[in-house]
């Protein structure tokens, strides 16, 4: 009878020590991994308006025809560029928010 007591106590200790491992549910969450969008520096600006035609070889009519086209093209370039930069900046801010949120989730899980 006394020989069985140490074995019983050993089994009881093992069950007691491992009981905490069986009660917890493990939840695995896949965190989204955002990508950062970068625009090269040379694509973040528009070229300067080109110089007008050489007055020695062109008429005022040539200059008058050239000027509105140059300004329209420049205005379109600036508008498109501003829209692109605004969209990319908004995406990058959202990506940074997700990264911070993921870091908080990971640190909370630890």
HELIX and SHEET records of a PDB file:
HELIX    1   1 UNK A    2  UNK A   22  1                                  21    
HELIX    2   2 UNK A   41  UNK A   43  5                                   3    
HELIX    3   3 UNK A   60  UNK A  109  1                                  50    
END                                                                             
